[in-house]
Amino acid sequence: MHLCWERASPTPHELLTPELIASIRQHGLGIVLWHEERPQELRELVKLDVDGICTNTPDVLAAILREAQGT
């Protein structure tokens, strides 16, 4: 499932609730988020059970992923 919510909320991580994630997974679907550049929001999104995050700043996302993994 490709979720695109650029104008839906200033904090899109709050839109992806545990119930929504469970429902998507129950149907055997993957979750890809579109798209985010704000570092603070990316930090929140990487905490979620998603398969991918589209961004125009992959270097920022990669650094955040390294931070999250403690490397």
C-alpha positions in Angstrom: 0.0 0.0 0.0 1.4 3.3 -1.0 0.3 6.0 1.4 0.5 9.6 0.2 -0.5 12.3 2.7 1.5 15.3 1.9 -1.3 17.7 2.8 -3.3 15.5 5.2 -1.3 16.4 8.4 1.8 18.2 9.5 2.7 15.1 11.5 1.8 12.2 9.1 3.4 9.6 11.4 0.3 10.1 13.6 -2.0 9.1 10.8 -0.5 5.6 10.5 -2.1 4.1 13.6 -1.3 0.6 15.0 -4.8 -0.4 13.9 -4.2 0.8 10.3 -0.8 -1.0 10.2 -2.4 -4.2 11.5 -5.2 -4.0 8.9 -2.8 -3.5 6.0 -0.6 -6.3 7.2 -3.6 -8.6 7.7 -4.3 -8.3 4.0 -0.7 -9.3 3.2 0.3 -5.9 1.9 3.5 -3.9 2.3 3.6 -0.3 3.4 5.5 2.5 1.5 5.2 6.1 2.7 5.3 9.1 0.3 7.2 11.4 0.8 9.0 13.2 3.5 12.0 15.4 3.9 11.7 16.8 7.4 14.3 15.2 9.6 12.1 15.2 12.8 9.3 13.5 10.9 11.6 11.0 9.3 12.8 10.1 12.8 9.2 9.3 13.8 8.4 7.4 10.5 11.4 5.1 10.8 10.0 3.9 14.2 7.0 2.5 12.4 6.5 -1.0 10.8 6.9 0.2 7.2 8.7 -1.3 4.2 9.9 2.0 2.7 9.9 5.7 2.9 10.2 7.8 -0.2 12.2 11.0 0.2 14.1 13.6 -1.9 16.8 13.5 0.8 18.0 9.9 1.0 21.2 11.1 2.7 19.2 12.5 5.6 17.1 9.3 5.8 20.2 7.1 5.7 21.8 9.1 8.5 18.6 8.8 10.6 18.5 5.0 9.9 22.2 4.7 11.1 21.3 6.7 14.2 18.3 4.4 14.9 20.6 1.3 14.6 23.2 2.8 16.8 25.9 2.8 14.1 
